[in-house]
């Protein structure tokens, strides 16, 4: 199949099967190359590649080609990681001083607003992709393990909250024809609000407080929104995890408010 493959086709096959290139693959490839004692032997040599793809190419040329393609893919991946790091630095710039010291909570509301604007703009430009979310999660995990950077942990969590709020707010389910669905509208109001405002909104909006939406109605629309999110996002992706965790966070906060107002034990 690959005997007449163009460089583009070979690159595509390597990219699709790159996870198959483990240590055993390279050892087998080197061994096969060494056992081809003559040019004629090499031309006749063949092996089965992942998914039963038969290679009838000179093994030395194949090894050089595959290694070159893998090297380019790794280089592109590193560039993507660096790009994601730069995007995150740009978002965090309003709360980091010239000595790269973190100020959290921000010294003024303007810094947080600037962060929100950065996230909105970069999301519109398509910069907040899986690579970006992976970078944020990696730094958040490291900061939690270090245990001496509570400001950084809170700041990165805020970035993910702002991202989730932005993405989830792009779709509205609050209207069904001319009917306004109060529970959906209430949830969307919370989704758009800063996390610091959730307690007041939940108390004012639920029937256990001053509002018209029962806890069960709120839980039901949260469950439905999570189901919609799972359908619309790639399974196992960082985006799926961040969005669903944000929605689950709203439900957890609502449950805490209900327990406090009703005086029920956890």
C-alpha positions in Angstrom: 0.0 0.0 0.0 2.8 2.4 0.9 5.0 1.4 -2.0 3.5 4.2 -4.1 2.6 6.5 -1.2 3.4 10.2 -1.6 5.2 12.0 1.2 1.9 13.6 2.2 0.2 10.2 2.4 3.1 8.7 4.4 3.0 11.7 6.8 -0.7 11.2 7.3 -0.3 7.5 8.1 2.5 8.1 10.5 0.5 10.9 12.3 -2.5 8.6 12.6 -0.5 5.7 14.0 2.1 7.6 16.0 1.1 6.0 19.3 2.2 2.6 17.8 5.8 3.8 17.7 6.9 2.4 21.0 10.3 1.1 21.9 9.5 -2.3 20.6 8.6 -0.9 17.2 11.9 0.8 16.8 13.8 -2.2 18.0 12.0 -4.4 15.5 12.6 -1.9 12.7 16.3 -1.7 13.4 16.6 -5.5 13.6 14.9 -6.0 10.3 17.1 -3.4 8.7 20.2 -5.1 10.0 19.1 -8.5 8.7 18.8 -7.1 5.2 22.3 -7.9 4.0 22.0 -6.7 0.4 20.1 -4.1 -1.5 18.0 -6.9 -3.1 17.2 -8.4 0.4 16.1 -4.9 1.5 13.9 -4.5 -1.5 12.2 -7.9 -0.8 11.9 -7.3 2.9 8.5 -6.7 4.3 6.8 -6.4 7.7 3.3 -5.8 9.0 2.7 -2.4 10.5 -0.1 -1.4 12.8 -3.6 -2.3 11.5 -2.1 -4.9 9.1 -0.6 -2.3 6.8 2.1 -4.1 4.6 5.3 -2.2 4.0 7.4 -3.1 0.9 10.0 -0.3 1.3 13.7 -0.3 2.0 13.9 -0.4 5.8 16.7 2.1 6.0 14.7 4.7 4.0 11.6 3.8 5.9 13.3 4.4 9.3 14.7 7.7 8.2 11.3 8.9 6.8 9.4 7.8 9.9 11.9 9.3 12.3 11.8 12.6 10.3 8.0 12.7 10.4 7.9 11.9 14.1 10.5 14.6 14.8 8.4 17.2 13.0 5.2 16.1 14.8 7.0 16.4 18.2 8.3 19.8 17.2 4.8 21.0 16.3 3.5 19.7 19.6 6.1 21.6 21.5 5.3 24.8 19.5 1.6 24.3 20.4 2.5 23.9 24.1 4.5 27.1 24.0 1.7 28.8 22.3 -0.8 27.7 25.0 1.6 28.9 27.7 1.8 32.3 26.0 -2.0 32.5 25.9 -2.3 31.7 29.6 0.3 34.2 30.4 -1.6 36.9 28.5 -4.8 36.1 30.4 -3.0 36.2 33.8 -1.0 39.3 33.0 -3.4 41.7 34.9 -2.8 39.9 38.2 0.9 39.3 37.8 3.4 42.1 38.5 6.7 42.9 36.9 8.5 40.5 39.3 6.0 37.8 38.2 4.5 37.8 41.7 0.9 36.7 41.9 -1.6 39.0 43.5 -4.7 37.0 44.3 -7.4 38.1 45.1 -6.7 41.0 42.6 -5.9 44.3 44.2 -8.9 45.9 42.3 -11.9 44.8 40.3 -10.3 46.2 37.1 -7.8 43.3 37.0 -10.5 40.7 37.1 -12.5 42.5 34.4 -9.4 42.6 32.2 -9.0 38.9 32.7 -12.6 38.3 31.6 -12.1 40.5 28.5 -9.0 38.6 27.6 -10.8 35.2 27.9 -13.7 36.5 25.9 -11.5 37.8 23.1 -9.2 34.8 23.0 -12.2 32.4 23.0 -13.7 34.2 20.0 -10.3 33.9 18.2 -10.3 30.1 18.9 -7.2 30.2 21.1 -8.8 28.5 24.1 -8.6 25.0 22.7 -7.7 21.6 24.2 -4.0 22.6 24.2 -4.8 25.6 26.3 -7.1 23.7 28.7 -4.4 21.0 29.0 -1.9 23.6 30.0 -4.1 25.2 32.6 -4.9 21.8 34.1 -1.2 20.8 34.2 -0.2 24.0 36.0 -3.2 23.7 38.4 -2.2 20.1 39.2 1.4 21.1 39.8 0.4 24.1 42.0 -1.8 21.8 44.1 1.0 19.4 44.6 3.4 22.1 45.6 1.0 23.2 48.3 2.7 26.5 48.8 1.0 28.5 46.0 -2.7 29.0 47.1 -2.9 32.2 45.1 -1.9 30.4 41.9 -4.4 27.6 42.5 -7.2 30.1 43.0 -6.2 32.1 40.0 -6.1 29.1 37.6 -9.4 27.9 39.0 -10.8 31.3 38.2 -9.5 31.0 34.6 -11.4 27.7 34.2 -14.5 29.2 35.7 -14.5 32.2 33.4 -13.9 29.9 30.4 -16.8 27.6 31.4 -19.1 30.6 32.0 -18.2 32.0 28.6 -18.7 28.8 26.7 -21.9 27.7 28.5 -23.4 31.1 28.1 -23.2 30.9 24.3 -26.3 28.6 24.2 -29.7 29.5 25.7 -32.5 27.1 26.5 -34.6 29.5 28.5 -37.3 29.8 25.8 -39.6 27.2 24.3 -41.5 29.0 21.6 -43.0 32.0 23.4 -42.8 30.3 26.8 -40.1 31.3 29.2 -38.7 28.4 31.2 -38.0 29.9 34.6 -35.7 27.1 35.8 -33.6 27.3 32.7 -33.5 31.1 32.8 -32.4 30.9 36.4 -29.6 28.5 35.7 -28.3 30.6 32.8 -28.3 33.7 35.1 -26.1 31.7 37.6 -23.9 30.4 34.8 -23.1 34.0 33.7 -22.5 35.3 37.2 -19.2 35.4 39.1 -18.9 32.5 41.5 -18.8 35.0 44.4 -22.4 36.0 43.6 -23.8 32.4 43.5 -24.9 32.3 47.2 -27.0 35.4 46.9 -28.5 34.4 43.6 -29.4 31.0 44.8 -31.0 32.3 48.0 -33.0 34.9 46.0 -33.9 32.5 43.3 -34.9 29.3 45.0 -38.2 28.6 46.8 -36.2 27.7 50.0 -35.2 31.4 50.0 -37.0 34.2 48.2 -37.5 32.8 44.7 -39.8 30.8 42.5 -37.7 27.9 41.4 -37.6 24.8 43.5 -34.4 23.0 44.2 -35.6 20.0 42.3 -36.4 22.1 39.3 -32.9 23.6 39.4 -31.3 20.2 39.8 -33.3 18.9 36.8 -32.2 21.6 34.4 -28.6 21.2 35.6 -28.8 17.5 34.9 -30.2 18.2 31.4 -27.5 20.8 30.7 -24.8 18.3 31.7 -26.4 15.8 29.3 -26.4 18.3 26.5 -22.8 19.2 27.3 -21.7 15.5 27.2 -23.4 15.2 23.8 -21.9 18.3 22.3 -18.3 17.8 23.5 -15.7 15.2 22.8 -15.7 12.3 25.3 -12.8 12.6 27.7 -11.8 16.0 26.5 -10.6 18.7 28.9 -13.4 20.9 27.6 -16.0 18.3 28.6 -14.5 18.0 32.0 -14.2 21.7 32.7 -17.8 22.4 31.6 -19.4 19.6 33.5 -17.4 20.3 36.6 -18.6 23.9 36.5 -22.3 22.8 36.3 -21.7 20.3 39.1 -20.2 23.1 41.1 -23.4 25.1 40.8 -25.5 22.1 41.9 -23.2 21.5 44.9 -23.5 25.1 46.0 -27.3 25.0 45.6 -27.4 21.8 47.8 -25.3 23.5 50.4 -27.7 26.5 50.4 -30.7 24.2 50.7 -29.2 22.4 53.7 -28.4 25.6 55.5 -31.8 27.2 54.9 -33.8 24.0 55.7 -31.5 23.0 58.6 -31.1 19.5 57.2 -27.9 17.5 57.9 -25.5 16.7 55.1 
